[in-house]
Amino acid sequence: MSEERAKRWMEESQKDAIRQSAGSQHLQRAAEAEKSGNASTAEQEYALAADAFIKSANEYRGGKSYKKAAINMCAAGDVLSELGDAAKAVDAYEGAAEDLLSASAEHLMWGEDAETSKGTALAMTACMMYIMIGKEAEGFYKARGFVAEHASKIRLPAIVRLSQIPQMLETAIQSVNLESFASAENAAVTELKTALASANSQDFTKYVDKGLDMVRELLRGKLKVPKLSSQLVLPNDVTFTEEFPVRVKIKNSGNGEALGLSVDWHLDEGLDLISGERSKKVNNLPPGETLDISVVLKSAQPLVGEKEFSVLVRVSYSDKLKTGYSLQAGPGTLVLKDYKISQQLTRDADLTDGRVGLLKESIEASSLEAEPLIRIVDSLIASLKQSRSDIDESHLDLAKARIRVVNDMVDSIDSLVGDDEFLRKLSEEREADKKAFAIKKLTPAIDEVIAFLASQEKKLEPEVQNALADWDVEAAKKRSLKATLTRIKEIAGILASAGADTSVLEHETDSALNDPLLTVGERPSSPEKIEMALVMARSIRNEITRMLESYKNELS
């Protein structure tokens, strides 16, 4: 090597070192700022690092060192992605892809198969970068253009397979062809990455993976994917001495098959697996179907009292793109006791039933208004009946709550029924209410009776004049009759002086004239019958008024 050439090589090496160190130094300072908690300084350093990488890429591009320009543009894209500046990151990656296409052209200009392989690998990596940033159509277009331009140089089968990777990916996306994707993925992982290593360009392999990830996302958006949910079903009334089943339900509510299910039970120490598989494999679970898996457990020891155990089920599966998923059911708490809760609750319900029966008898025998309380007691009886149904259906917490509420209500009502002071006050209040009600009703009744009797007295007043008129007529008749009899007596006297025997006539006439019926007497101020009626009416009115006022005073 000549002295001049050696000097130029050293100068270029120094420039490379300076270019590469600028961005790295900013990254290092950003990391230190993050570590110290200085977020604003870290963000500034990251932005300066991205600018430094882009500046270095421009310098390398000006010197036609396209591969190094691409490396720096990728570094800038990575930093900008971390900063969340998606638009600038996409521009950086797109610039890197263009640099790789330019670098690939330098390899293919020699016409040698080895160089053609390196150039094709760089070009296909550039296409993967386009796919990675969401510009897959442009990436596929670039790949077709590259193949068409260099078709005469792409001769070896290995190079042909490299050049077909974007085409296979395009077919996979357009027709949702998983086989085509699997072939392209295999070629990209095994052949494209190997070719990049041969080209001393392994720095770009991670972008090949990111491109494949983007294709997976595109396919996943078109594919029907599974969606599993799980439910762990634990018994709630088991003892240390019995065997009991534990179940997990796994439902696929998605649109695609769940493949390669692995269901693993994780049990606390102290629980023995009596039957069933601790780890179960299932090939697939179609959409809409449910997988029901159960195991039988038992406590390892017959303990006293109660103890809690944890039960957990982990599930893993994948979709047709081999994307892995996982979920878990639980952890659930399993409580074991040395007695059956259902038996205890049944005894409690029996005792409470007896208490309710005695309460009902006490209410009926008390001075309280029984009907509302009896209705409450009947509702308590119905609630107890429902608690027994809850026990039969293993809804033990609900049954326990019902029994507790019924007992609380019995205590409350029983305390009222047995409270003599309360009953005394209640009786007094009721008596006062009754008196107030009676007075309220009696007062208008008194006024109404007095008014009625007064109206009857007034009705008798017109009868006085009618009776007096009748008396006057009767008196006139008596006077007329008496005058007639007197005339007859006079005639009899004249006849007697003439010698006639009128003694009988005179005797009868005197008798008639002296008859009390013909006695007119003094004209009364009011007729006797009317006066008697008025006296009786006033007497009745006074007596009723006295009696009602007496009742009213007693109520007051």
C-alpha positions in Angstrom: 0.0 0.0 0.0 1.4 3.4 -1.0 2.0 6.1 1.6 -0.7 8.3 0.1 -3.3 5.6 0.1 -2.4 4.6 3.6 -2.8 8.2 4.8 -6.2 8.5 3.1 -7.4 5.2 4.7 -6.4 6.4 8.1 -8.2 9.7 7.6 -11.4 7.9 6.6 -11.1 5.7 9.6 -10.8 8.7 11.9 -13.8 10.3 10.3 -15.8 7.1 10.8 -14.8 7.0 14.5 -15.9 10.6 14.9 -19.2 10.1 13.1 -20.1 7.0 15.0 -19.1 8.3 18.4 -21.2 11.5 18.2 -24.5 9.8 18.3 -23.3 7.2 20.8 -22.1 9.8 23.2 -25.5 11.5 23.2 -27.1 8.1 23.9 -24.8 7.5 26.8 -25.6 10.9 28.3 -29.3 10.3 27.8 -29.0 7.0 29.6 -27.2 8.7 32.5 -29.9 11.4 32.7 -32.6 8.8 32.8 -30.8 7.0 35.5 -30.7 10.2 37.6 -34.3 10.9 36.9 -33.8 13.9 34.7 -36.4 13.2 32.0 -36.1 16.5 30.2 -32.3 16.3 29.8 -32.6 12.7 28.6 -35.2 13.6 26.0 -32.9 16.4 24.7 -30.0 14.0 24.5 -32.0 11.5 22.6 -33.1 14.1 20.1 -29.4 15.2 19.7 -28.4 11.6 19.2 -31.0 11.2 16.4 -29.7 14.4 14.7 -26.1 13.1 15.0 -27.0 9.8 13.4 -28.8 11.5 10.6 -25.9 13.9 10.1 -23.5 11.0 10.0 -25.7 9.2 7.5 -25.7 12.2 5.2 -21.9 12.4 5.3 -21.6 8.7 4.5 -24.1 9.0 1.8 -22.1 11.9 0.3 -19.1 9.6 0.3 -21.2 6.8 -1.3 -20.8 4.6 1.8 -24.5 3.6 1.5 -24.4 0.7 3.9 -22.9 2.8 6.7 -25.5 5.5 5.9 -28.2 2.9 6.3 -26.8 1.8 9.6 -26.9 5.4 10.9 -30.4 6.0 9.5 -31.6 2.9 11.3 -30.0 4.1 14.5 -31.8 7.4 14.1 -35.1 5.6 13.5 -34.7 3.5 16.6 -34.1 6.6 18.7 -37.0 8.5 17.2 -39.2 5.5 17.8 -38.2 5.5 21.5 -39.1 9.3 21.6 -42.5 8.5 20.1 -41.9 10.6 17.1 -43.5 8.2 14.6 -43.4 10.4 11.5 -39.7 11.2 11.8 -38.9 7.6 12.6 -40.7 6.4 9.5 -38.7 8.9 7.4 -35.5 7.7 8.9 -36.2 4.0 8.2 -37.4 4.8 4.7 -34.1 6.7 4.2 -32.2 3.6 5.5 -34.1 1.4 3.0 -33.2 3.6 0.1 -29.5 3.5 1.3 -29.6 -0.3 1.3 -31.0 -0.4 -2.2 -28.2 1.9 -3.3 -25.7 -0.3 -1.5 -27.2 -3.4 -3.2 -26.6 -1.9 -6.6 -22.9 -1.5 -5.8 -22.6 -5.3 -5.2 -24.5 -6.3 -8.3 -22.4 -4.1 -10.6 -19.6 -6.7 -10.4 -21.7 -9.5 -11.9 -20.3 -12.2 -9.5 -22.7 -14.6 -7.8 -21.3 -14.0 -4.4 -21.7 -10.2 -4.8 -25.2 -10.8 -6.3 -26.2 -12.8 -3.3 -25.0 -10.0 -0.9 -26.7 -7.3 -3.0 -30.0 -9.3 -3.2 -29.9 -9.8 0.6 -29.5 -6.0 1.1 -32.3 -5.2 -1.4 -34.7 -7.7 0.2 -33.9 -6.3 3.7 -34.7 -2.8 2.3 -38.1 -4.2 1.2 -38.6 -5.7 4.7 -38.0 -2.2 6.1 -40.7 -0.8 3.9 -43.1 -3.5 5.2 -42.0 -2.7 8.8 -43.0 1.0 8.5 -46.4 0.1 7.0 -45.5 0.8 3.4 -45.7 -2.8 2.3 -47.1 -1.9 -1.2 -44.0 0.2 -1.9 -41.8 -2.5 -0.6 -43.3 -5.1 -2.9 -43.1 -2.7 -5.8 -39.4 -2.1 -5.0 -38.8 -5.8 -4.9 -40.4 -6.5 -8.2 -38.4 -3.6 -9.8 -35.2 -5.0 -8.3 -35.8 -8.5 -9.7 -36.8 -7.1 -13.1 -33.7 -5.0 -13.3 -31.3 -7.7 -12.3 -33.0 -10.8 -13.6 -30.0 -11.8 -15.7 -27.7 -11.8 -12.7 -30.1 -13.6 -10.3 -29.3 -17.1 -11.5 -28.5 -19.4 -8.5 -31.5 -21.1 -6.8 -30.4 -19.6 -3.4 -30.4 -16.1 -4.8 -33.7 -16.7 -6.5 -35.3 -17.8 -3.2 -34.0 -14.6 -1.6 -35.5 -12.5 -4.3 -38.9 -14.3 -3.9 -39.4 -13.6 -0.2 -41.3 -10.3 -0.7 -43.4 -11.9 -3.4 -44.4 -14.8 -1.0 -45.2 -12.3 1.7 -47.4 -10.3 -0.8 -49.2 -13.5 -1.7 -49.7 -14.4 1.9 -51.2 -11.0 2.7 -53.5 -10.8 -0.4 -54.9 -14.3 -0.2 -54.4 -14.8 3.6 -52.2 -17.8 2.7 -50.5 -19.0 5.8 -48.5 -21.6 3.9 -47.0 -18.9 1.8 -46.2 -16.9 4.9 -44.6 -19.9 6.6 -42.4 -20.5 3.5 -41.4 -16.8 3.4 -40.7 -16.7 7.1 -38.5 -19.8 6.9 -36.6 -18.3 4.0 -36.2 -15.0 5.7 -34.9 -16.6 9.0 -32.7 -19.2 7.5 -31.5 -17.8 4.2 -31.9 -14.0 4.3 -30.3 -13.6 7.7 -27.4 -16.0 6.7 -26.9 -13.9 3.5 -26.8 -10.7 5.6 -24.1 -12.2 7.8 -22.1 -13.2 4.7 -22.4 -9.6 3.6 -21.1 -8.4 7.0 -24.5 -6.7 7.5 -26.0 -8.6 10.4 -26.9 -5.3 12.0 -30.0 -5.3 9.8 -31.3 -8.7 10.8 -33.6 -7.3 13.5 -35.4 -5.3 10.9 -36.1 -8.5 9.0 -37.8 -9.8 12.1 -39.8 -6.6 12.5 -40.9 -6.8 8.9 -42.1 -10.3 9.6 -43.9 -9.1 12.7 -45.7 -6.5 10.7 -46.8 -9.1 8.1 -48.2 -11.2 11.0 -50.2 -8.2 12.2 -51.6 -7.7 8.7 -52.5 -11.3 8.5 -54.0 -11.3 12.0 -56.2 -8.4 11.0 -57.6 -10.6 8.2 -57.5 -13.9 10.0 -60.1 -15.2 12.4 -58.4 -15.3 15.8 -59.3 -17.2 19.0 -60.3 -15.5 22.2 -60.4 -17.6 25.3 -62.0 -16.9 28.7 -61.9 -19.1 31.7 -64.0 -19.8 34.8 -62.8 -21.7 37.9 -65.6 -23.6 39.7 -64.8 -24.4 43.3 -67.0 -26.2 45.8 -68.0 -24.3 48.9 -69.0 -27.0 51.3 -66.3 -29.6 51.6 -64.5 -31.2 54.6 -61.0 -32.5 55.1 -62.1 -36.1 54.9 -64.0 -36.1 51.6 -63.0 -36.1 48.0 -64.4 -33.3 45.9 -64.3 -32.1 42.2 -62.8 -28.9 41.0 -63.6 -27.7 37.5 -62.3 -25.1 35.0 -64.4 -24.0 32.0 -62.5 -22.6 29.0 -64.7 -21.0 26.3 -63.5 -19.8 22.9 -65.6 -16.7 22.1 -63.3 -15.7 19.2 -63.7 -16.4 15.5 -60.7 -18.7 15.0 -59.4 -22.0 16.4 -57.3 -22.0 19.5 -54.4 -24.4 18.8 -52.1 -26.4 21.1 -53.9 -25.7 24.4 -52.0 -26.5 27.5 -54.0 -26.6 30.8 -51.9 -26.8 34.0 -53.3 -27.0 37.5 -51.3 -25.3 40.3 -52.4 -26.5 43.7 -51.3 -25.5 47.2 -49.4 -27.9 49.3 -51.8 -30.0 51.4 -54.0 -30.8 48.5 -53.7 -34.3 46.9 -54.7 -34.9 43.3 -56.9 -38.0 43.5 -57.9 -38.3 39.8 -57.5 -36.2 36.7 -54.5 -34.8 34.9 -52.4 -32.1 36.5 -51.3 -31.0 33.0 -53.6 -31.6 30.0 -52.9 -31.0 26.3 -55.7 -30.3 23.8 -55.0 -30.0 20.1 -57.6 -27.3 19.3 -60.7 -25.6 20.6 -63.0 -24.4 17.8 -64.8 -21.1 18.1 -68.0 -21.1 20.1 -67.1 -24.3 22.0 -66.3 -24.8 25.7 -63.7 -27.1 27.2 -64.7 -28.5 30.6 -61.9 -30.0 32.6 -62.2 -31.3 36.1 -59.9 -33.0 38.7 -60.8 -34.6 42.0 -58.9 -33.4 45.1 -58.7 -34.2 48.7 -56.9 -32.8 51.8 -53.7 -34.5 52.5 -54.5 -34.6 56.2 -57.8 -34.6 58.3 -57.2 -31.3 60.0 -59.4 -29.6 62.7 -61.1 -26.3 62.2 -60.8 -24.8 58.8 -58.0 -24.0 56.3 -57.7 -22.1 53.1 -56.0 -23.5 49.9 -55.3 -21.7 46.7 -56.1 -23.2 43.3 -54.8 -21.7 40.0 -55.1 -22.9 36.4 -52.8 -21.5 33.7 -53.7 -21.9 30.0 -51.5 -21.3 27.0 -52.5 -21.6 23.3 -51.7 -20.1 19.9 -53.4 -19.1 16.7 -52.7 -20.2 13.2 -49.9 -17.7 12.9 -48.3 -19.4 15.9 -48.7 -16.3 18.0 -48.7 -17.4 21.6 -51.4 -16.4 24.2 -51.9 -17.2 27.8 -54.6 -16.7 30.5 -55.3 -18.0 33.9 -58.3 -19.0 36.0 -58.0 -18.0 39.6 -56.3 -18.0 41.9 -59.4 -19.2 43.7 -59.6 -19.8 47.5 -60.8 -23.2 48.5 -62.0 -23.4 52.2 -62.0 -26.9 53.9 -63.6 -27.4 57.3 -64.1 -30.2 59.7 -67.9 -30.0 59.4 -70.4 -29.5 56.6 -71.6 -26.0 56.3 -74.9 -27.1 54.8 -75.7 -29.3 57.8 -74.9 -26.5 60.2 -77.1 -24.1 58.2 -80.0 -26.6 58.1 -79.8 -26.9 61.9 -79.8 -23.1 62.1 -82.8 -22.9 59.8 -84.7 -25.4 62.0 -83.9 -23.4 65.2 -84.9 -20.2 63.5 -88.1 -21.7 62.3 -89.0 -22.6 65.9 -88.3 -19.1 67.0 -90.6 -17.7 64.3 -93.4 -20.0 65.4 -93.1 -18.9 69.0 -93.0 -15.3 67.9 -96.2 -15.6 66.0 -98.0 -17.1 69.0 -96.6 -14.2 71.2 -97.9 -11.6 68.7 -101.4 -13.1 68.7 -101.5 -13.2 72.5 -100.2 -9.6 72.9 -102.1 -6.3 72.9 -100.4 -5.2 69.8 -102.2 -4.8 66.5 -101.5 -8.3 65.2 -102.3 -8.2 61.5 -99.2 -6.1 60.3 -96.8 -8.1 62.4 -98.3 -11.4 61.3 -97.7 -10.3 57.7 -94.0 -9.7 58.6 -93.8 -13.0 60.3 -95.3 -14.8 57.3 -92.6 -13.1 55.1 -89.9 -14.4 57.5 -91.3 -17.9 57.1 -91.2 -17.6 53.3 -87.6 -16.3 53.6 -86.6 -19.3 55.7 -88.2 -21.6 53.1 -86.1 -19.9 50.4 -83.0 -20.4 52.5 -83.6 -24.2 52.5 -83.8 -24.1 48.7 -80.5 -22.1 48.7 -78.9 -24.8 50.8 -80.1 -27.5 48.4 -78.7 -25.5 45.5 -75.3 -24.9 47.3 -75.9 -21.1 47.6 -74.6 -21.3 51.1 -73.6 -17.7 51.6 -77.0 -16.5 50.5 -78.7 -19.0 52.8 -76.6 -17.9 55.7 -77.5 -14.3 55.0 -81.2 -15.0 54.9 -81.1 -16.9 58.2 -79.2 -14.1 59.9 -81.6 -11.5 58.7 -84.6 -13.6 59.9 -83.0 -14.0 63.3 -82.3 -10.3 63.5 -86.0 -9.5 62.6 -87.2 -12.1 65.2 -85.0 -10.4 67.9 -86.4 -7.0 67.0 -90.0 -7.9 67.0 -89.7 -10.1 70.1 -88.2 -7.2 72.0 -91.2 -5.2 71.2 -93.7 -7.9 72.1 -92.0 -8.5 75.5 -91.6 -4.8 76.3 -94.3 -4.1 79.0 -93.5 -0.4 79.2 -93.7 -0.1 75.4 -97.0 -1.9 75.4 -98.4 0.3 78.2 -97.4 3.4 76.3 -98.8 2.0 73.1 -102.1 1.1 74.8 -102.3 4.7 76.2 -101.6 6.2 72.9 -104.2 4.0 71.2 -106.8 4.9 73.9 -106.0 8.5 73.5 -106.3 8.1 69.7 -109.7 6.4 70.2 -110.9 9.1 72.5 -109.8 11.8 70.2 -111.5 10.0 67.3 -114.7 9.6 69.4 -114.7 13.3 70.5 -114.2 14.2 66.9 -117.2 12.2 65.9 -119.4 12.9 69.0 -119.2 16.7 68.9 -120.9 17.1 65.6 -123.3 14.3 66.6 -124.4 16.2 69.7 -125.0 19.4 67.7 -126.9 17.4 65.1 -129.2 15.7 67.8 -129.9 19.0 69.5 -130.7 20.7 66.2 -133.0 17.8 65.3 -134.9 18.0 68.6 -135.2 21.8 68.3 -136.6 21.4 64.8 -139.2 19.0 66.1 -140.2 21.5 68.9 -140.6 24.2 66.2 -142.8 21.8 64.3 -145.2 21.7 67.3 -145.7 25.5 67.4 -148.0 25.7 64.4 -150.1 22.9 65.9 -150.9 25.1 68.9 -153.0 27.5 66.8 -154.7 24.6 65.0 -155.5 23.0 68.3 -156.9 26.3 69.7 -159.0 26.8 66.6 -160.4 23.2 67.2 -161.0 24.1 70.8 -163.0 27.2 69.8 -165.2 25.2 67.4 -165.8 22.6 70.0 -166.6 25.3 72.6 -169.1 26.9 70.2 -170.8 23.6 69.7 -171.0 23.0 73.4 -172.5 26.5 73.9 -175.0 25.9 71.1 -176.0 22.6 72.5 -176.3 24.0 76.0 -178.4 26.8 74.7 -180.7 24.4 73.0 -181.1 22.3 76.1 -181.8 25.4 78.1 -184.6 26.3 75.6 -186.0 22.8 76.0 -186.0 23.1 79.8 -187.9 26.4 79.5 -190.5 24.8 77.2 -190.8 22.0 79.6 -191.5 24.5 82.4 -194.2 26.2 80.3 -195.8 22.8 79.6 -195.7 21.9 83.3 -197.5 25.1 84.2 -200.1 24.0 81.7 -200.6 20.8 83.6 -198.4 18.5 81.5 -196.1 16.0 83.2 -192.6 17.0 82.1 -190.7 15.8 85.1 -188.7 13.3 83.1 -187.9 15.8 80.4 -186.8 18.3 82.9 -184.7 15.7 84.8 -182.9 14.6 81.6 -182.4 18.2 80.5 -180.8 19.1 83.8 -178.6 16.1 83.6 -177.4 17.1 80.1 -176.9 20.7 81.1 -174.8 19.6 84.1 -172.8 17.0 82.1 -169.1 17.9 82.2 -168.8 17.3 78.5 -170.8 20.5 77.9 -168.6 22.5 80.2 -166.7 24.9 78.1 -164.3 26.2 80.7 -161.6 28.8 80.3 -159.9 29.0 76.9 -156.3 27.6 77.5 -153.1 29.4 76.3 -152.0 26.2 74.7 -153.8 22.9 74.2 -153.0 20.2 76.7 -151.8 17.6 74.2 -149.5 20.0 72.5 -148.2 21.2 75.8 -147.5 17.6 76.9 -145.7 16.9 73.6 -143.6 20.0 74.1 -142.7 19.0 77.6 -141.8 15.6 76.5 -139.7 16.9 73.6 -137.8 19.3 75.9 -137.3 16.6 78.5 -135.9 14.2 75.9 -133.7 17.0 74.4 -132.3 17.8 77.9 -131.7 14.2 78.8 -129.9 13.4 75.5 -127.8 16.6 75.8 -126.9 15.8 79.4 -126.0 12.2 78.5 -123.9 13.2 75.4 -122.1 15.9 77.3 -121.3 13.4 80.0 -119.8 11.0 77.5 -117.8 13.9 76.0 -116.5 14.9 79.4 -115.4 11.3 80.1 -113.5 11.2 76.8 -111.8 14.5 77.6 
